[in-house]
Amino acid sequence: MYLSIYLSIYLSIYLSIYLSIYLSIYLSIYLSIYLSNYVSIYLSIYLFVCLSVYLSNYLSIYLSVYLSMYLSMYLSFYLSIYLSFYLSIYLSIYLSIYLTIYLSIYLSIYLSIYLSIYLSICHMEYPI
C-alpha cells in the first residue's frame, strides 16, 4: 500500500519534472531548428513563386489593358486636338508667311531675270 502510494507520488513528480524539462528543451530545440529551416525554405520558395506568378500575371494583364485603354483614349484625344489646332495654325501661318515671302522674292527675281533674258532675245531677233 505504501509502495503504491510512494510509486504513484514518485512517478507523478518524476514524470512531471522529466516531461516538463524534456519537452521544453526538446521542443524548443526541435522547433527552433525545424521552423527556422523549414519556414525559411518554404517561405522563400513560396513567396518567390507566388510573387513571380502573381506579378507576372498582374502586370501583364494590367499593363496591357491599362496601356491599351490609356494610349488609345489619350492618343486619339491628344492627336485629334493637337493635330487639328497645330496643323491649322501652323499651316495657315507658315503657308501665308512662307508663300508670300517666297513668291514675292522668287517671282520678283525670276521674273526680272526671265523677262530681261526673254526681252533681250526678242529684241535681238526683231530689232526695232
Contact map, one row per residue, 1 for C-alpha under 8 A:
11111000000000000000000000000000000000000000000000000000000000000000000000000000000000000000000000000000000000000000000000000000
11111100000000000000000000000000000000000000000000000000000000000000000000000000000000000000000000000000000000000000000000000000
11111110000000000000000000000000000000000000000000000000000000000000000000000000000000000000000000000000000000000000000000000000
11111111000000000000000000000000000000000000000000000000000000000000000000000000000000000000000000000000000000000000000000000000
11111111100000000000000000000000000000000000000000000000000000000000000000000000000000000000000000000000000000000000000000000000
01111111110000000000000000000000000000000000000000000000000000000000000000000000000000000000000000000000000000000000000000000000
00111111111000000000000000000000000000000000000000000000000000000000000000000000000000000000000000000000000000000000000000000000
00011111111100000000000000000000000000000000000000000000000000000000000000000000000000000000000000000000000000000000000000000000
00001111111110000000000000000000000000000000000000000000000000000000000000000000000000000000000000000000000000000000000000000000
00000111111111000000000000000000000000000000000000000000000000000000000000000000000000000000000000000000000000000000000000000000
00000011111111100000000000000000000000000000000000000000000000000000000000000000000000000000000000000000000000000000000000000000
00000001111111110000000000000000000000000000000000000000000000000000000000000000000000000000000000000000000000000000000000000000
00000000111111111000000000000000000000000000000000000000000000000000000000000000000000000000000000000000000000000000000000000000
00000000011111111100000000000000000000000000000000000000000000000000000000000000000000000000000000000000000000000000000000000000
00000000001111111110000000000000000000000000000000000000000000000000000000000000000000000000000000000000000000000000000000000000
00000000000111111111000000000000000000000000000000000000000000000000000000000000000000000000000000000000000000000000000000000000
00000000000011111111100000000000000000000000000000000000000000000000000000000000000000000000000000000000000000000000000000000000
00000000000001111111110000000000000000000000000000000000000000000000000000000000000000000000000000000000000000000000000000000000
00000000000000111111111100000000000000000000000000000000000000000000000000000000000000000000000000000000000000000000000000000000
00000000000000011111111100000000000000000000000000000000000000000000000000000000000000000000000000000000000000000000000000000000
00000000000000001111111110000000000000000000000000000000000000000000000000000000000000000000000000000000000000000000000000000000
00000000000000000111111111100000000000000000000000000000000000000000000000000000000000000000000000000000000000000000000000000000
00000000000000000011111111110000000000000000000000000000000000000000000000000000000000000000000000000000000000000000000000000000
00000000000000000011111111110000000000000000000000000000000000000000000000000000000000000000000000000000000000000000000000000000
00000000000000000000111111111000000000000000000000000000000000000000000000000000000000000000000000000000000000000000000000000000
00000000000000000000011111111100000000000000000000000000000000000000000000000000000000000000000000000000000000000000000000000000
00000000000000000000011111111111000000000000000000000000000000000000000000000000000000000000000000000000000000000000000000000000
00000000000000000000001111111111000000000000000000000000000000000000000000000000000000000000000000000000000000000000000000000000
00000000000000000000000011111111100000000000000000000000000000000000000000000000000000000000000000000000000000000000000000000000
00000000000000000000000001111111110000000000000000000000000000000000000000000000000000000000000000000000000000000000000000000000
00000000000000000000000000111111111100000000000000000000000000000000000000000000000000000000000000000000000000000000000000000000
00000000000000000000000000111111111100000000000000000000000000000000000000000000000000000000000000000000000000000000000000000000
00000000000000000000000000001111111110000000000000000000000000000000000000000000000000000000000000000000000000000000000000000000
00000000000000000000000000000111111111100000000000000000000000000000000000000000000000000000000000000000000000000000000000000000
00000000000000000000000000000011111111110000000000000000000000000000000000000000000000000000000000000000000000000000000000000000
00000000000000000000000000000011111111110000000000000000000000000000000000000000000000000000000000000000000000000000000000000000
00000000000000000000000000000000111111111000000000000000000000000000000000000000000000000000000000000000000000000000000000000000
00000000000000000000000000000000011111111100000000000000000000000000000000000000000000000000000000000000000000000000000000000000
00000000000000000000000000000000011111111110000000000000000000000000000000000000000000000000000000000000000000000000000000000000
00000000000000000000000000000000001111111111000000000000000000000000000000000000000000000000000000000000000000000000000000000000
00000000000000000000000000000000000011111111100000000000000000000000000000000000000000000000000000000000000000000000000000000000
00000000000000000000000000000000000001111111110000000000000000000000000000000000000000000000000000000000000000000000000000000000
00000000000000000000000000000000000000111111111100000000000000000000000000000000000000000000000000000000000000000000000000000000
00000000000000000000000000000000000000011111111100000000000000000000000000000000000000000000000000000000000000000000000000000000
00000000000000000000000000000000000000001111111110000000000000000000000000000000000000000000000000000000000000000000000000000000
00000000000000000000000000000000000000000111111111000000000000000000000000000000000000000000000000000000000000000000000000000000
00000000000000000000000000000000000000000011111111100000000000000000000000000000000000000000000000000000000000000000000000000000
00000000000000000000000000000000000000000011111111110000000000000000000000000000000000000000000000000000000000000000000000000000
00000000000000000000000000000000000000000000111111111000000000000000000000000000000000000000000000000000000000000000000000000000
00000000000000000000000000000000000000000000011111111100000000000000000000000000000000000000000000000000000000000000000000000000
00000000000000000000000000000000000000000000001111111110000000000000000000000000000000000000000000000000000000000000000000000000
00000000000000000000000000000000000000000000000111111111000000000000000000000000000000000000000000000000000000000000000000000000
00000000000000000000000000000000000000000000000011111111100000000000000000000000000000000000000000000000000000000000000000000000
00000000000000000000000000000000000000000000000001111111110000000000000000000000000000000000000000000000000000000000000000000000
00000000000000000000000000000000000000000000000000111111111100000000000000000000000000000000000000000000000000000000000000000000
00000000000000000000000000000000000000000000000000011111111100000000000000000000000000000000000000000000000000000000000000000000
00000000000000000000000000000000000000000000000000001111111110000000000000000000000000000000000000000000000000000000000000000000
00000000000000000000000000000000000000000000000000000111111111100000000000000000000000000000000000000000000000000000000000000000
00000000000000000000000000000000000000000000000000000011111111110000000000000000000000000000000000000000000000000000000000000000
00000000000000000000000000000000000000000000000000000011111111110000000000000000000000000000000000000000000000000000000000000000
00000000000000000000000000000000000000000000000000000000111111111000000000000000000000000000000000000000000000000000000000000000
00000000000000000000000000000000000000000000000000000000011111111110000000000000000000000000000000000000000000000000000000000000
00000000000000000000000000000000000000000000000000000000011111111111000000000000000000000000000000000000000000000000000000000000
00000000000000000000000000000000000000000000000000000000001111111111000000000000000000000000000000000000000000000000000000000000
00000000000000000000000000000000000000000000000000000000000011111111100000000000000000000000000000000000000000000000000000000000
00000000000000000000000000000000000000000000000000000000000001111111110000000000000000000000000000000000000000000000000000000000
00000000000000000000000000000000000000000000000000000000000001111111111100000000000000000000000000000000000000000000000000000000
00000000000000000000000000000000000000000000000000000000000000111111111100000000000000000000000000000000000000000000000000000000
00000000000000000000000000000000000000000000000000000000000000001111111110000000000000000000000000000000000000000000000000000000
00000000000000000000000000000000000000000000000000000000000000000111111111100000000000000000000000000000000000000000000000000000
00000000000000000000000000000000000000000000000000000000000000000011111111110000000000000000000000000000000000000000000000000000
00000000000000000000000000000000000000000000000000000000000000000011111111110000000000000000000000000000000000000000000000000000
00000000000000000000000000000000000000000000000000000000000000000000111111111000000000000000000000000000000000000000000000000000
00000000000000000000000000000000000000000000000000000000000000000000011111111100000000000000000000000000000000000000000000000000
00000000000000000000000000000000000000000000000000000000000000000000011111111110000000000000000000000000000000000000000000000000
00000000000000000000000000000000000000000000000000000000000000000000001111111111000000000000000000000000000000000000000000000000
00000000000000000000000000000000000000000000000000000000000000000000000011111111100000000000000000000000000000000000000000000000
00000000000000000000000000000000000000000000000000000000000000000000000001111111111000000000000000000000000000000000000000000000
00000000000000000000000000000000000000000000000000000000000000000000000000111111111100000000000000000000000000000000000000000000
00000000000000000000000000000000000000000000000000000000000000000000000000011111111100000000000000000000000000000000000000000000
00000000000000000000000000000000000000000000000000000000000000000000000000001111111110000000000000000000000000000000000000000000
00000000000000000000000000000000000000000000000000000000000000000000000000000111111111100000000000000000000000000000000000000000
00000000000000000000000000000000000000000000000000000000000000000000000000000111111111110000000000000000000000000000000000000000
00000000000000000000000000000000000000000000000000000000000000000000000000000011111111110000000000000000000000000000000000000000
00000000000000000000000000000000000000000000000000000000000000000000000000000000111111111000000000000000000000000000000000000000
00000000000000000000000000000000000000000000000000000000000000000000000000000000011111111110000000000000000000000000000000000000
00000000000000000000000000000000000000000000000000000000000000000000000000000000011111111111000000000000000000000000000000000000
00000000000000000000000000000000000000000000000000000000000000000000000000000000001111111111000000000000000000000000000000000000
00000000000000000000000000000000000000000000000000000000000000000000000000000000000011111111100000000000000000000000000000000000
00000000000000000000000000000000000000000000000000000000000000000000000000000000000001111111111000000000000000000000000000000000
00000000000000000000000000000000000000000000000000000000000000000000000000000000000001111111111100000000000000000000000000000000
00000000000000000000000000000000000000000000000000000000000000000000000000000000000000111111111100000000000000000000000000000000
00000000000000000000000000000000000000000000000000000000000000000000000000000000000000001111111110000000000000000000000000000000
00000000000000000000000000000000000000000000000000000000000000000000000000000000000000000111111111100000000000000000000000000000
00000000000000000000000000000000000000000000000000000000000000000000000000000000000000000111111111110000000000000000000000000000
00000000000000000000000000000000000000000000000000000000000000000000000000000000000000000011111111110000000000000000000000000000
00000000000000000000000000000000000000000000000000000000000000000000000000000000000000000000111111111000000000000000000000000000
00000000000000000000000000000000000000000000000000000000000000000000000000000000000000000000011111111100000000000000000000000000
00000000000000000000000000000000000000000000000000000000000000000000000000000000000000000000011111111111000000000000000000000000
00000000000000000000000000000000000000000000000000000000000000000000000000000000000000000000001111111111000000000000000000000000
00000000000000000000000000000000000000000000000000000000000000000000000000000000000000000000000011111111100000000000000000000000
00000000000000000000000000000000000000000000000000000000000000000000000000000000000000000000000001111111111000000000000000000000
00000000000000000000000000000000000000000000000000000000000000000000000000000000000000000000000000111111111100000000000000000000
00000000000000000000000000000000000000000000000000000000000000000000000000000000000000000000000000111111111100000000000000000000
00000000000000000000000000000000000000000000000000000000000000000000000000000000000000000000000000001111111110000000000000000000
00000000000000000000000000000000000000000000000000000000000000000000000000000000000000000000000000000111111111100000000000000000
00000000000000000000000000000000000000000000000000000000000000000000000000000000000000000000000000000111111111110000000000000000
00000000000000000000000000000000000000000000000000000000000000000000000000000000000000000000000000000011111111110000000000000000
00000000000000000000000000000000000000000000000000000000000000000000000000000000000000000000000000000000111111111000000000000000
00000000000000000000000000000000000000000000000000000000000000000000000000000000000000000000000000000000011111111100000000000000
00000000000000000000000000000000000000000000000000000000000000000000000000000000000000000000000000000000011111111110000000000000
00000000000000000000000000000000000000000000000000000000000000000000000000000000000000000000000000000000001111111111000000000000
00000000000000000000000000000000000000000000000000000000000000000000000000000000000000000000000000000000000011111111100000000000
00000000000000000000000000000000000000000000000000000000000000000000000000000000000000000000000000000000000001111111110000000000
00000000000000000000000000000000000000000000000000000000000000000000000000000000000000000000000000000000000000111111111000000000
00000000000000000000000000000000000000000000000000000000000000000000000000000000000000000000000000000000000000011111111100000000
00000000000000000000000000000000000000000000000000000000000000000000000000000000000000000000000000000000000000001111111110000000
00000000000000000000000000000000000000000000000000000000000000000000000000000000000000000000000000000000000000000111111111000000
00000000000000000000000000000000000000000000000000000000000000000000000000000000000000000000000000000000000000000011111111100000
00000000000000000000000000000000000000000000000000000000000000000000000000000000000000000000000000000000000000000001111111110000
00000000000000000000000000000000000000000000000000000000000000000000000000000000000000000000000000000000000000000000111111111000
00000000000000000000000000000000000000000000000000000000000000000000000000000000000000000000000000000000000000000000011111111110
00000000000000000000000000000000000000000000000000000000000000000000000000000000000000000000000000000000000000000000001111111111
00000000000000000000000000000000000000000000000000000000000000000000000000000000000000000000000000000000000000000000000111111110
00000000000000000000000000000000000000000000000000000000000000000000000000000000000000000000000000000000000000000000000011111110
00000000000000000000000000000000000000000000000000000000000000000000000000000000000000000000000000000000000000000000000001111111
00000000000000000000000000000000000000000000000000000000000000000000000000000000000000000000000000000000000000000000000001111111
00000000000000000000000000000000000000000000000000000000000000000000000000000000000000000000000000000000000000000000000000100111
